[in-house]
Every structure is written in C-alpha cells, then in structure tokens.
C-alpha cells in the first residue's frame, strides 16, 4: 500500500524534533540511572541469573540450584560480560540496562517515525516515561535487554519485508531472533505468525519467493539454536528441541487444582518419586501431568485463561510488596489512558496504515497475550509489548491533538 504513512520513515525530522528526541533519550536514561542507584530491585529469578553470570565469569559449569537447563544463557552471558569488565560490581549491569533503555527509546522513535516524525517523538516520549520500563530497568531481570532486542528485531523484520532481495537483512533477522530466544524462549514460536503475515498479507506477487525466504530464515534460526539443543541432548538424551527444564512445572503451576493465574510454585506439593528423577525426567513428568489436567478440566482452564489475561494487562500491580495504594493509583490512570489511546491508534492505522506496520505491532501483542493465557499471567510479561502499545497510543494521541487543533483554528476563523 503506497500511502504517505508507508513512506513517512524517509521523512527527515526537523532540527527541533531532533533536539527534543535527544532530550527525551537523555532524560529517560538519567531517570533510570537514578532509580538504579537509589533503589535497585532484586527478585527470586535475579538470584539465578546472578549466580549463572558469576559462574560464567569464573569458568564454572552452567548450573544453578543443581539444574543444568533451568535458564537460557542469553541474559546471564550479558551480565557476565558486564561483570567481567566492571570488576564484578553488579551495579554496572543496571547502568548498562539504563543505556540500553536509551537505545530502546530511540528504537521506539524509529518505529513511530514510520507513520510520521510527530508520532515518532510521541512514541519515544511514552516509552521514556513508562513506569514499568523504568522500574524493570533497575532490576536484575531480562526484561530491559529483551525488550530492546525484540523491538530491534521487529524493525529489521519490517526492513526485510520491504527489501525482499536483501540477503543481509534475512541473515540479520535470523540472528536477532536467535538472540531473542536465548534471552526469552517464550518468543520462539512468534516467528511463525510474523513470517506467515509476511507471506500472505503484505504483497500480491512473488509469494513463492517470500515463502522460500521465510524457510531460509527459519532454517538459520534452527541452526542458531542447535548448540543449546545439542548440549541439552548430550546431558539428558531426551526431548531434543528442549529450551528449558522449567517448562513442565511452569505449565503445571498454571493449570493444577490450586492455580490462580499467578505464581504458586512454592505451594505445589511434589510427589515423593519426583525427587528420584533428574531434571529432564521431572520436566517430562510435570508436562504430562499438566496435559492430563488440561484434557480433563477444559472449562476451568478456559476460565483461568481469562484470569491470566486480566493479570497480564492489569493496570495495577499484583505482586506482594508492590501493592502500594498511591503507586497503583498512578499506574491505573496511566495505563488506562494509554490503552484507550492505543485502541484509537489501532483503529486509525487499520484504516489508513501500511499492512506490515499493523501486523508487526499487533502479532506480538496477540501472541504473548495468548502465551500467558496458557502459562502464568503477570504485568511483568507485558513489558516487552509496552513500546508497541506506546506506538499505537502515539498515533491515537496525535489524532486527538490534530482534531483539537483543527477545532481551535475553525473557531478562531469563525470568530474572525
């Protein structure tokens, strides 16, 4: 679709907008550094990541809590790189995450600029001041790194769809997807709906070529994951395409009789025989028990799915220790307003925007929502989607502002 929006990313922003973008990025980075110094956040998962990172630095086996495939190595490798160059001080990880957040703000601007420069600066601004993005940048969790890398992947995906004969872009797209998966394996299957959108909904000609390109990208992604799969196969000799040995108990936690949609793993009573199994066998057993529950209690699973979706998109926090009334009041006002603006933006883009922008932004939102309707629901799991919500919200905000400005001009002309 050859529209002004489709070519808007080629527009050069004014000097004023470039200065404003610089201020937005610097402001976002400084706020994140200040929070990291004043109140760094450590969660239970953080302890695993820090242990693995320090083990990598000291050349120890990749293992935590006695498990060899509990966590994928993407985020621990990043942490290890910082620790190795910063004398082992973990604060350096949060400083680097603040800088990565600056890159994320810039990437959000690049996404919004594909509609027009004003949407770009609005998208960057919403990303810069988003409370969850600020908060998770000061935590020892993979959200900040993954969100930036995944948004970069989506931008390269858009370039890949527009410049179909560019082999370098195909290779870059595959490499970025591999990095994303090594950081957060839950995103692995998202490549299928994205490439399907590319094949069937972006162009009317050369579908065979687009299909072959997509197959090549998939094969490169598989090749990139082979070292991890082969390593786990040599350890366990089962389930070759295994990402983690946490998948089974995570699914069981999400569907068993005591499931509430939120974290309940500490309340699960382990059968005695589980302690005699290795981590791979335990993972297989938890998975089998989960599917048995899903098969026999489908309506309860469907009800839980809606609860999990509600938790994932909740405008307030559910985790213990974060249920402050004033914090949740501010978050609720912020996210409800952003959701309304985003809905308006989706409607506008669907009517007049390029198909590739609609699919690239909506598919990950729908995909991760569905993923966490199956597994646990938490506001943490929507963090990678926040720049995409900001993108739609920026379009909605720009449109409201345009209507308001036109109304004022009309009123002024009538009065004149």
N, C-alpha and C positions, 0 to 999 in steps of 0.2 A: 504494500500500500504506500504510494508515494504522496505523503502528506507533509505539511510543514513540520509536524511533530517528528516525523520519521527522519527528517534531515536537521533537526534542531541541534543535534550534538555537534554539528560542524560550525555552529554559530560561535563567534568569539565573544566572551563576556566583556562588559565594559570594564575600564580601569577601576571604577568604583566598586563593582561587584567582585573583582579580583581582590581588592583590599579588604572588602567585607569577608570574603571567604578566608583570607589569611587570619583575620581577627577571630573568626569562628573556630578555626582549627586550633590556633594557639590558645584561645580561651578554653576549649574543650580539653586540650592536653594538660593545661595548668590546673584545672579543676580536678582532673583525675590524679595528677601527681600529688596534689594537696591531700586528697582523700586517702591515697595510698600511704602517705607519711603519717597522717593523723589517725587513721583507723583501718589498718589492713585487716582483711577478713579471711579467716581460715575455717574451712568446713571439713567434715569427715573425709570426703573424697580428696581434699587438698593434701592430707597426710600421706595418702597413697602416692599421689603424684610427686610430692617432695622426696619421698623415700626412693622411688624409682629413679628420679633425676639424680640424686646423690649417688645411687648405685652405679648409674651410667658414668658419672664423673670419675668414680673410683674403680671402674672396671669390674664391678661385681655382676653376678648373674641377674638377668632381668626378671625379678621376682619380688612380690610384695605379699605379706600375710601368708607366705608359703605357696602362693599361686604364681604360675608362670605366664598365664594369658588372661589375667584379670583386667588389665588396662592396655589399650593400644598404645604404641610408643610415640605417637606424634607429639603430644604436649609434653611428656617427660623429656624428649630429646630437645625441644625448645628450652625448657627450664634448665636442662643440663648445660646447654650452650651458654646460657647467661651465667650460671653458677661457675662454670669453668673459667670464664673471662672476668668475673667480678669478685674473685677471691672467696667464693662460696657464700656471699651475702644474698639471702633470698629477697631482700627489698629490691634488688636490681631487676627481679622478674616483674614486679609491679610497675617499676619505672618504664621498662620496655613495653609493658602492656599499655601504659598511657600513651607512649609514642605510636604503638600500633593502632590505638584508638584514633589518633590524629590521622593516620592513613585511612582508617575506616570512614572518617568524616569526609575526607577527600573523595573516596570511592563513592560515597553516597551522593556527593555533588556531581560526580561523573554520571551516575545513573539518572539523577533528576534532570541534568542538562540535556539529556536525550529528548526531553519534552521541550524545555526551553531554559535559558540561564536563570530565570527567576525561580522556577521550580527547583532547579539545581541548588540554589543558595538556601531555599526554604528546606529542602530535604537535608542538606548539610547541617542547618541550624537545629532542626528537630532531632537529628542523630547526635549532635554535640551535647544537647542538654537533656537527653533522655535519662531518667533516673536509674533505670535498670542497667543501661550500658555503662553509666558512671559507676554504679555500685559494683558490678561484676569485674570492672577493670581493676578494682582494688582487692580482688580475691584470687587465691591460688587455684583457679579453675580454668578450664579450657575455653570458656565462652568467648572471651575477647579475641583470642587468636583465631578460633574457628569462625567467628562472625566475619572478621576481616577477610580471611582466606576464602570463605564461601561467597561473599559478595564480589570479590575479585574474580572468582570462577564464573559467576553469573555474567559479569561484564565481558569476560573473554568469550563466554558462550554466545552472547549477542553478536560480538565481532565475528565469531566463527560462522554464524548463520548468515551474516551479511556478505562475507568474503569467502565464499564456499571453496574456492580453489587454492586457498592458502593452507599448505600442509603444516607450516609452522604453528598456525593457530590451533589446528587439530591436535598436534602434539602437546602444545601448551595446555589446552583444555584437559587432556587426559592426565597430564602431570598434576595439575591443580586438583582434579577430582581425587587422585590417589592421595595427595597430601590431606585433603579434607577428610577422607575416610580414615587415614591413620590418626587423625585428631579425634573425630567423632564418627564411629562406624555406622550410626543410625542413618547417615545421609547416603549410604551406598546405593540404595535402590532408587533414589531420586533421579539418577542419571537416565533411567528408562523413560519416565514420563517426559522429561525435558527433551530427549532425543526424539521421542515419538511426536511431540509437538513440532519439533523442527522438520521432521519428515513429512507430516501430513497437513500442517496448518499454517505454514509460513510462505510457501510458494506453490504455484500450479504446475511448474515444469521441472524436468530433471529429477523426479522423485527417486529413480533408481540410483542416481549418483549420490543423493543425500542419504539414502539407505546404506550404501557402501561406505560412505564417510562415517556414518554413525557406528557401523560394525567395526571399522578400524579403531575408532575412539574407544569402544568397549573392549576390544582386544588389548589395547595399550593399558587400559585401566586394570584389566585382569593380570597382565604381565607385571604391572607395578605392585600388585598385592601379593604376588607369588612368594617373595621372600618371607613374608609373615605367615602365609598359609603353609609353606613347606616347613618352616621352623616349628609350627604347632603340630603338624603331622608327625614330624620326627619325635616330638615329645609324647604325643598321645596316641598316634596311629588310629584316629577316628575323626569323622566329620572334617574332610579336607578343607572345605570352604568356611572354616570357623573364624570368626572375628574375635570373639571373647568368650571366656568361660563364665561370664556373668549373665549371659543372655537368658539361660534357663531359669535361674532363681529370680531374675528381674521380671520375667513373664509370670512366674508363679506368684510373686508378690502382688502382681497387678490383677490376678483373677481368682485367687483362692478364697475360701469362705470368709476370711476376715478382711478381705481387701476393701479399702475405702476410696481408692483412686489416688491416695498419697502414699508416702513412704511408710512401709510396715514391716520391713525385713527383719528388724530386731524382735518382732513379735512372733515370727514363724517358728514353729516347733519342728526341729529336724528329726526325721525318723532315725532310729539308732543305727541302722545299716548304712546310712549316708556317710557316716564318719569312717567307714572302712573303704570307701571309694576314692579314686583320685579325682582331681578337679574336672577332668573331661567327662568321666563317668557320672559325676554328680550333676554336671550341666545337662547331660543327656537325660538323666532321670527327672530333674526338675522340669525340663521341657516336655517330656512325655506326660507327667502329672498335670501340667498346665493344659495341654491339648485335651486331655481327658475331661477336665473341668469345663473347658470351653464347649466341648461336644455335648455334655450332659446338662449344662445350665446356660443355654444361649440367651435367654431373656435377661437373666441377671448380668451377663457380660455386656449386653447392649445398654442396659441401664447404667452400668459402670462406665461405659464409653462416654456417655453424655456428661457424667460427673467429671471425668478426666478432662474432657474438652473445656468444661467450665473452669476447672482448676488451671489449665494451661493459659487460658485467655482472661483469667480473673484480673481485674484492675488493681486489686489489693493483694497483699502478701498473706500466705497461709502458714509459712514455717514458724515454728516456735522460736521465740527470741526476736521476731521481726513483726510482731502484731501491735506495734505502737499505733494508737488511735490517730494521732496527727499525721504520721508518715503515711498511713493507709488512706487518710482523707485526701491528702495531696495527690497520691498516686491514683486514686479513683477519679478525681477530677481531671487529671492529666490524660489518663488512658481512655476514659470515656469520650473526651473531646477529640482525641486523636483517632479513635475508632470511627466516630461519626464523620470526621473529615475524610478518613480513608475510604469509607463506603462511597462518599460523594466522588472521590477521586477515581475509584474503580468504575463507577457508572460513566463518568466523563471519558475515561481512557477507552472503555469498551466501545463508546460511540464514535470516537474520532482518532484513537491512537493506533500505532502500529501493532499488529498481532504479536510480534515477537516480544514486545515490552509487556503486554498483558500476560502472555504465557510464562515468561521468565520470572515475573514477580509473583504471579498467583500460584503457580505449580508448587514451589517450595512451601508456601503458606498452607496449602491444602494437604500436601504430603506430610509435613511434620505434625499437622493437626491430627491427621489420620493415624500416624505412627504412635502418637501419645494418647490416642483414644484406645489403643491396644495396650501399650505399656503405661507407666505412671504419668500423671498429669501434674505439671508444676509451672509456675511463671518462669522458672529457670529455662525451661525447654523452648520458650518462645523468643528468647534473647537473640538467636541468630536471625530471626524474622523481623526484628524491630526496624532495621534500615528499609526493608521492603514496605512495611506499614507506613514508615515516615515518607517514603516515595509517594504512595497513594494519598497520604494526608496532605503532602505539599501541593499536589495537584488540586485537591479539594479546597485548600486554603487559598491558593492562587485564584481559583474560580470565584470564590466568595468575595475576595478582595476586588476582583475585576468588576463584578456586579455592583458592589458598593460604590466603587469609583465612578462607574458609568452613571449610576443613580445620582450621585452628587453633581456630576457635570450636567446632567439633564435638568436637575433642579436649578442649578446656577444659571443655565441658559434661559430657562423659563422665567426666572426672576429678573434676568437682564432684559 
